Amino acid sequence: MAKKTKAGDGAGKGEAAAQPAAAGGTPRMLEHYLNTVRPSLGKALNRTNLHAIPRLEKIVVNMGVGVAVSEKKFLEEAINALGQVTGQKPVATLSKAAVSGFKLRENLPIGCKVTLRGRRMYEFLDRLVSLALPRVRDFRGLSSTAFDGHGNYSLGLSEQMVFPEINPDKYTRPQGMNITLVTSARSDDEAKQFLREMGMPLKKDDGDEGAAA
């Protein structure tokens, strides 16, 4: 039986509660954080309190499917694809206002999203860094300026096919997605240092523009 993780021994109180013991063992990316990244950041930031060291709190992945206004099947495809990519059932997102020019009514399903925590969060990040981003055409690194001022980072992918879980014969319509990494960092600079140590290929030159796709 796997040993339960104490809040003080894990990546944070919320993560310890959200990550149950599993037969598959500790996710590789979480082990990397606990054994390499956290000690390194603690030393670099001169912090001994484990909870004061930047950590990943959650990952939010969403797909906007505007064409779903007229073709509901594309929303169903997006929900199925997002579920395969994240390993978690997505929830539909609804329009907030009616726009007559786009034949859009209020509370109409026009997208889907997933919020990942604990084990699935680290497994998704591992696949994003190791498998998906290297498959992006003409990839030259992620923008190092796409932070929100509060230590959170967002990136966009133009199509879901970069994830090997997606069967290109089944999903013929390219569907983009937005991915937001929510961290506990106190500043964007801390978050940037944390994400680089976690393996995110951020550009070194802050003046460079561009994203994954």
C-alpha contacts under 8 A as a table, 3 or more apart, distances in Angstrom:
res1	aa1	res2	aa2	distance
1	M	23	A	7.94
2	A	21	A	5.62
2	A	22	A	6.64
2	A	23	A	7.02
2	A	25	G	7.63
3	K	21	A	6.80
4	K	20	P	7.43
4	K	21	A	5.95
5	T	9	D	6.40
5	T	10	G	6.18
5	T	16	A	6.15
5	T	21	A	7.67
6	K	9	D	5.19
6	K	10	G	6.23
6	K	16	A	6.50
7	A	10	G	5.42
7	A	11	A	7.59
7	A	12	G	5.97
7	A	13	K	4.77
7	A	14	G	7.96
7	A	15	E	7.96
7	A	16	A	5.31
7	A	17	A	7.53
8	G	11	A	7.85
8	G	12	G	6.97
8	G	13	K	7.27
8	G	50	L	7.34
9	D	12	G	7.94
10	G	13	K	7.37
10	G	15	E	7.13
10	G	16	A	5.66
10	G	34	L	7.20
11	A	15	E	6.07
11	A	16	A	6.79
11	A	30	L	7.72
11	A	33	Y	7.68
11	A	34	L	6.69
11	A	51	H	7.91
11	A	55	R	6.58
12	G	15	E	5.25
12	G	16	A	6.05
12	G	50	L	7.75
12	G	51	H	6.08
12	G	55	R	7.43
13	K	16	A	5.23
13	K	17	A	6.38
14	G	17	A	5.30
14	G	18	A	6.16
14	G	57	E	7.54
15	E	18	A	4.95
15	E	19	Q	5.94
15	E	57	E	7.08
15	E	117	R	7.01
15	E	118	G	5.13
16	A	19	Q	5.39
16	A	20	P	7.70
16	A	118	G	7.38
17	A	20	P	7.19
18	A	117	R	6.57
18	A	118	G	4.97
18	A	119	R	7.64
19	Q	117	R	7.89
19	Q	118	G	4.64
19	Q	119	R	5.46
20	P	119	R	7.92
21	A	25	G	7.46
22	A	25	G	5.68
22	A	26	T	7.63
24	G	27	P	7.94
26	T	30	L	6.77
26	T	31	E	6.56
26	T	119	R	7.81
27	P	30	L	5.33
27	P	31	E	6.38
27	P	119	R	6.50
27	P	122	Y	6.45
27	P	123	E	6.17
28	R	31	E	5.13
28	R	32	H	6.23
28	R	122	Y	7.80
28	R	123	E	7.56
28	R	126	D	7.52
29	M	32	H	4.95
29	M	33	Y	6.26
29	M	122	Y	5.64
29	M	123	E	6.90
29	M	125	L	7.49
29	M	126	D	5.88
29	M	198	M	7.64
30	L	33	Y	4.99
30	L	34	L	6.16
30	L	122	Y	6.07
31	E	34	L	5.13
31	E	35	N	5.84
31	E	36	T	7.92
32	H	35	N	5.39
32	H	36	T	5.41
32	H	37	V	6.40
32	H	198	M	7.59
33	Y	36	T	5.58
33	Y	37	V	4.54
33	Y	38	R	5.60
33	Y	198	M	6.93
34	L	37	V	6.38
34	L	38	R	5.53
34	L	39	P	7.43
35	N	38	R	6.77
35	N	39	P	6.87
36	T	39	P	5.82
36	T	40	S	6.20
37	V	40	S	5.16
37	V	41	L	6.02
37	V	194	F	7.49
37	V	197	E	6.08
37	V	198	M	6.84
38	R	41	L	5.18
38	R	42	G	5.94
38	R	50	L	7.91
38	R	53	I	6.79
38	R	54	P	7.83
39	P	42	G	5.07
39	P	43	K	6.25
40	S	43	K	5.31
40	S	44	A	6.16
41	L	44	A	4.92
41	L	45	L	5.82
41	L	46	N	7.97
41	L	53	I	6.72
41	L	54	P	7.73
41	L	194	F	7.26
42	G	45	L	5.32
42	G	46	N	5.59
42	G	47	R	4.87
42	G	48	T	6.22
42	G	50	L	7.67
42	G	53	I	6.03
43	K	46	N	4.93
43	K	47	R	6.55
43	K	48	T	7.98
44	A	47	R	7.99
45	L	53	I	7.93
47	R	50	L	7.57
47	R	52	A	6.81
47	R	53	I	6.82
48	T	52	A	7.81
49	N	52	A	5.39
49	N	53	I	7.03
50	L	53	I	5.51
51	H	54	P	7.68
53	I	184	S	7.90
53	I	185	A	7.39
54	P	183	T	6.66
54	P	184	S	5.18
54	P	185	A	4.59
54	P	186	R	7.66
54	P	190	E	7.19
54	P	191	A	6.97
54	P	194	F	6.58
55	R	183	T	5.60
55	R	184	S	5.51
55	R	185	A	6.93
55	R	194	F	7.53
56	L	181	L	7.21
56	L	182	V	6.19
56	L	183	T	4.48
56	L	184	S	6.48
57	E	117	R	6.85
57	E	181	L	7.90
57	E	182	V	5.62
57	E	183	T	5.22
57	E	184	S	6.51
58	K	115	T	6.83
58	K	116	L	5.61
58	K	117	R	4.93
58	K	118	G	7.71
58	K	121	M	6.50
58	K	181	L	6.37
58	K	182	V	5.32
58	K	183	T	7.18
59	I	115	T	5.81
59	I	116	L	5.08
59	I	117	R	6.73
59	I	121	M	6.17
59	I	179	I	7.01
59	I	180	T	5.66
59	I	181	L	4.76
59	I	182	V	6.01
60	V	113	K	7.10
60	V	114	V	5.77
60	V	115	T	4.49
60	V	116	L	6.24
60	V	179	I	5.79
60	V	180	T	5.15
60	V	181	L	6.73
60	V	182	V	7.87
61	V	113	K	5.51
61	V	114	V	5.28
61	V	115	T	6.49
61	V	177	M	6.85
61	V	178	N	5.74
61	V	179	I	4.58
61	V	180	T	6.49
62	N	111	G	7.35
62	N	112	C	5.67
62	N	113	K	3.97
62	N	114	V	6.33
62	N	177	M	5.66
62	N	178	N	5.40
62	N	179	I	6.68
63	M	78	A	7.19
63	M	82	L	7.96
63	M	111	G	5.42
63	M	112	C	5.38
63	M	113	K	6.21
63	M	175	Q	7.53
63	M	176	G	6.39
63	M	177	M	4.62
63	M	178	N	6.45
64	G	110	I	6.28
64	G	111	G	4.36
64	G	112	C	6.72
64	G	176	G	7.60
64	G	177	M	7.12
65	V	68	A	5.56
65	V	74	F	7.30
65	V	75	L	6.16
65	V	78	A	7.58
65	V	110	I	5.17
65	V	111	G	4.81
65	V	112	C	7.92
65	V	175	Q	7.81
66	G	69	V	6.18
66	G	110	I	5.56
66	G	111	G	7.29
67	V	70	S	5.94
67	V	71	E	5.97
67	V	72	K	7.85
67	V	74	F	7.19
67	V	110	I	7.69
68	A	71	E	4.63
68	A	72	K	4.68
68	A	73	K	7.20
68	A	74	F	5.89
68	A	75	L	5.49
68	A	109	P	7.40
68	A	110	I	5.66
68	A	111	G	7.81
69	V	72	K	6.72
69	V	103	K	7.30
69	V	104	L	6.57
69	V	108	L	7.59
69	V	109	P	7.75
69	V	110	I	6.63
71	E	74	F	5.96
71	E	75	L	7.62
72	K	75	L	5.37
72	K	76	E	6.68
73	K	76	E	5.05
73	K	77	E	6.26
74	F	77	E	4.97
74	F	78	A	6.17
75	L	78	A	5.00
75	L	79	I	6.17
75	L	110	I	7.11
75	L	111	G	6.55
75	L	112	C	7.85
76	E	79	I	5.12
76	E	80	N	6.21
77	E	80	N	5.14
77	E	81	A	6.07
77	E	171	Y	7.19
78	A	81	A	5.06
78	A	82	L	5.99
78	A	111	G	7.83
78	A	112	C	7.42
78	A	175	Q	7.15
79	I	82	L	5.22
79	I	83	G	6.10
79	I	89	K	7.87
79	I	90	P	6.11
79	I	91	V	7.86
79	I	92	A	7.80
79	I	112	C	6.27
80	N	83	G	5.14
80	N	84	Q	6.32
81	A	84	Q	5.15
81	A	85	V	6.23
81	A	160	Q	7.56
81	A	166	I	6.72
81	A	171	Y	7.96
82	L	85	V	5.07
82	L	86	T	6.07
82	L	89	K	7.88
82	L	90	P	6.76
82	L	113	K	7.81
82	L	114	V	7.85
83	G	86	T	5.39
83	G	87	G	5.35
83	G	88	Q	5.23
83	G	89	K	5.14
83	G	90	P	5.99
84	Q	87	G	5.39
84	Q	88	Q	7.51
84	Q	165	E	6.50
84	Q	166	I	7.18
85	V	124	F	7.91
85	V	163	F	6.75
85	V	165	E	6.26
85	V	166	I	7.29
86	T	114	V	7.68
86	T	116	L	7.87
86	T	120	R	7.36
86	T	124	F	6.25
87	G	120	R	7.30
88	Q	114	V	7.07
88	Q	116	L	7.89
89	K	114	V	7.15
90	P	112	C	6.03
90	P	113	K	5.30
90	P	114	V	4.89
91	V	112	C	5.39
91	V	113	K	5.58
91	V	114	V	6.56
92	A	109	P	6.04
92	A	110	I	7.43
92	A	111	G	5.70
92	A	112	C	4.17
92	A	113	K	6.54
93	T	109	P	5.62
93	T	110	I	6.12
93	T	111	G	4.96
93	T	112	C	4.99
93	T	113	K	6.85
94	L	106	E	7.61
94	L	107	N	4.78
94	L	108	L	5.07
94	L	109	P	4.40
94	L	110	I	5.78
94	L	111	G	6.97
95	S	98	A	7.46
95	S	104	L	7.80
95	S	105	R	7.23
95	S	106	E	5.43
95	S	107	N	4.78
95	S	108	L	5.21
95	S	109	P	6.39
95	S	110	I	6.34
96	K	106	E	5.60
96	K	107	N	5.96
97	A	104	L	7.87
97	A	105	R	6.71
97	A	106	E	4.62
97	A	107	N	7.25
98	A	103	K	7.89
98	A	104	L	5.26
98	A	105	R	4.25
98	A	106	E	4.56
99	V	102	F	5.67
99	V	103	K	6.21
99	V	104	L	4.95
99	V	105	R	6.47
100	S	103	K	4.79
100	S	104	L	5.91
100	S	105	R	7.48
101	G	104	L	7.53
104	L	108	L	7.23
105	R	108	L	5.78
116	L	120	R	6.04
116	L	121	M	4.83
117	R	120	R	6.09
117	R	121	M	4.75
117	R	122	Y	7.82
118	G	121	M	5.42
118	G	122	Y	6.74
119	R	122	Y	5.45
119	R	123	E	6.26
120	R	123	E	5.01
120	R	124	F	5.95
121	M	124	F	5.27
121	M	125	L	6.26
122	Y	125	L	5.07
122	Y	126	D	6.12
123	E	126	D	5.09
123	E	127	R	6.36
124	F	127	R	5.19
124	F	128	L	6.04
125	L	128	L	4.95
125	L	129	V	6.13
126	D	129	V	5.39
126	D	130	S	5.85
126	D	131	L	7.91
127	R	130	S	5.16
127	R	131	L	5.15
127	R	132	A	6.32
127	R	163	F	7.95
128	L	131	L	5.75
128	L	132	A	4.78
128	L	133	L	5.98
128	L	163	F	7.76
129	V	132	A	6.37
129	V	133	L	5.78
129	V	134	P	7.52
129	V	199	G	6.62
129	V	200	M	6.20
129	V	201	P	7.79
130	S	133	L	7.01
130	S	134	P	6.96
131	L	134	P	5.90
131	L	135	R	6.66
131	L	162	V	7.82
131	L	163	F	6.92
131	L	164	P	7.49
132	A	135	R	5.33
132	A	136	V	6.85
132	A	162	V	4.92
132	A	163	F	5.00
132	A	164	P	7.35
133	L	136	V	5.32
133	L	139	F	7.45
133	L	162	V	7.15
133	L	212	A	7.03
134	P	139	F	7.00
135	R	139	F	7.90
135	R	162	V	5.51
136	V	139	F	5.46
136	V	162	V	6.20
136	V	212	A	6.90
136	V	213	A	6.92
137	R	213	A	7.68
139	F	212	A	6.44
139	F	213	A	7.47
140	R	212	A	7.92
141	G	201	P	5.37
141	G	202	L	5.59
141	G	203	K	5.47
141	G	211	A	7.13
141	G	212	A	6.85
142	L	155	L	7.77
142	L	200	M	7.89
142	L	201	P	5.91
142	L	202	L	4.62
142	L	203	K	5.72
142	L	210	G	6.56
142	L	211	A	4.84
142	L	212	A	5.65
143	S	146	A	6.02
143	S	202	L	5.90
143	S	203	K	5.76
143	S	206	D	7.60
143	S	208	D	6.74
143	S	209	E	5.69
143	S	210	G	5.25
143	S	211	A	5.21
143	S	212	A	7.95
144	S	147	F	7.59
144	S	192	K	7.39
144	S	202	L	5.32
144	S	203	K	5.48
144	S	204	K	7.03
144	S	205	D	7.41
144	S	206	D	5.57
144	S	208	D	7.67
144	S	209	E	7.99
145	T	206	D	6.16
145	T	207	G	7.93
145	T	209	E	7.72
146	A	153	Y	5.85
146	A	154	S	5.94
146	A	155	L	7.13
147	F	150	H	7.37
147	F	151	G	6.34
147	F	152	N	5.54
147	F	153	Y	4.57
147	F	154	S	6.62
147	F	188	D	6.26
148	D	151	G	6.52
148	D	152	N	5.73
148	D	153	Y	6.57
148	D	188	D	7.60
149	G	152	N	7.27
149	G	187	S	6.77
149	G	188	D	5.79
150	H	185	A	7.51
150	H	186	R	6.80
150	H	187	S	5.73
150	H	188	D	6.17
151	G	182	V	7.25
151	G	183	T	6.02
151	G	184	S	6.99
151	G	185	A	5.23
151	G	186	R	6.30
151	G	187	S	5.02
151	G	188	D	4.32
151	G	189	D	7.59
151	G	190	E	7.19
151	G	191	A	5.05
151	G	192	K	7.81
152	N	180	T	7.04
152	N	181	L	5.71
152	N	182	V	4.72
152	N	183	T	5.65
152	N	185	A	7.98
152	N	188	D	7.26
152	N	191	A	7.06
153	Y	180	T	5.62
153	Y	181	L	5.15
153	Y	182	V	6.69
154	S	178	N	7.05
154	S	179	I	5.59
154	S	180	T	4.26
154	S	181	L	6.27
155	L	178	N	5.90
155	L	179	I	5.41
155	L	180	T	6.56
155	L	211	A	6.39
155	L	212	A	6.83
156	G	176	G	7.32
156	G	177	M	5.86
156	G	178	N	4.51
156	G	179	I	6.21
156	G	211	A	6.68
156	G	212	A	6.22
156	G	213	A	6.61
157	L	160	Q	7.22
157	L	176	G	5.42
157	L	177	M	5.37
157	L	178	N	6.41
157	L	212	A	5.82
157	L	213	A	5.24
158	S	174	P	7.49
158	S	175	Q	6.66
158	S	176	G	4.20
158	S	177	M	6.62
158	S	212	A	7.99
158	S	213	A	5.42
159	E	162	V	6.79
159	E	174	P	5.08
159	E	175	Q	4.72
159	E	176	G	4.26
159	E	177	M	6.93
160	Q	163	F	6.10
160	Q	166	I	7.18
160	Q	174	P	6.77
160	Q	175	Q	5.76
160	Q	176	G	6.03
160	Q	177	M	7.14
161	M	164	P	6.91
161	M	166	I	5.84
161	M	167	N	7.67
161	M	168	P	6.66
161	M	174	P	7.49
162	V	166	I	7.94
163	F	166	I	5.95
164	P	167	N	7.51
166	I	170	K	7.98
166	I	171	Y	7.44
167	N	170	K	5.43
167	N	171	Y	6.43
168	P	171	Y	5.25
168	P	172	T	6.10
169	D	172	T	6.25
171	Y	174	P	7.56
183	T	191	A	6.87
184	S	191	A	7.97
185	A	188	D	7.20
185	A	190	E	5.69
185	A	191	A	5.24
186	R	190	E	6.62
186	R	191	A	7.61
187	S	190	E	5.32
187	S	191	A	6.32
188	D	191	A	4.94
188	D	192	K	5.99
189	D	192	K	5.05
189	D	193	Q	6.27
190	E	193	Q	5.17
190	E	194	F	6.13
191	A	194	F	4.98
191	A	195	L	6.04
192	K	195	L	5.26
192	K	196	R	6.14
193	Q	196	R	5.31
193	Q	197	E	6.35
194	F	197	E	5.28
194	F	198	M	6.30
195	L	198	M	4.87
195	L	199	G	6.43
195	L	200	M	5.47
196	R	199	G	5.17
196	R	200	M	4.98
196	R	201	P	6.52
196	R	202	L	6.52
197	E	200	M	7.29
203	K	206	D	6.97
203	K	208	D	7.19
205	D	208	D	5.63
206	D	209	E	7.90
210	G	213	A	7.76
